[in-house]
């Protein structure tokens, strides 16, 4: 099987390739453009949308190998094919083939369809490296339609009470899913600057992306829904909105403490990560000989898989493997 090493970032030494390295590397696959998956690498493999979003978020110059989904790229010692990950716009998985076997790296992914990203695909691989953010049995997300309906009701109730609803969500990915839902419900989203910039790129890449959103203007929020990232809670956009009702949109809303942790009036469990049932289902779909888990509840999920008869080891977590895997 393909050799894998892990010390803070994933490395395939025989390929000379890093996977979502968190610091600058000579050559890295970048699964998507969230801040914890990008760095100032010299050379990258990525989808077109990820390369475009990286340019906006990171700037700088790099050699880019932009691959279309499903069309293999040939490199020294390996072949790589990108598959949609269903996480955010441009998010991709890496299916890597060498003389030693095959490996599928999911990056962040989900199986549930989204309004603003592609549908997940998969293939059989000898080794599966998967993110396990929600890798405990208690993390079972309610139907997306139910969560969106509750979120829309929250916004309408706030507006009916002459309050301004504020939804806290990451500026890239989650916010665009929310925008699609609000516009479809006849509501007007008003966007924090960081959300607006990312959304304009979505509209540039996706011709069918809705246009009924607005850039934030201080005195033009009545009857509309504000969307801003969680770290903007103390920004002028929020502090100048005196009569407001605030909700956070995150998978962690399943935890009973979410409202208190985020200091909000409500919390809605909408996520762009696979929940526990989908993590299990994904392993069953890929049928790997070996599973390596990463992020979130990596150790617990690997132990769960071993009880189900899989060879599974955590790369991050309490039982982290700081070693070479062959």
Order of alpha helices (4+ residues) and beta strands (2+ residues): beta-beta-beta-beta-beta-alpha-beta-beta-beta-beta-beta-beta-alpha-beta-alpha-beta-alpha-beta-beta-alpha-beta-alpha-beta-alpha-beta-alpha-beta-beta
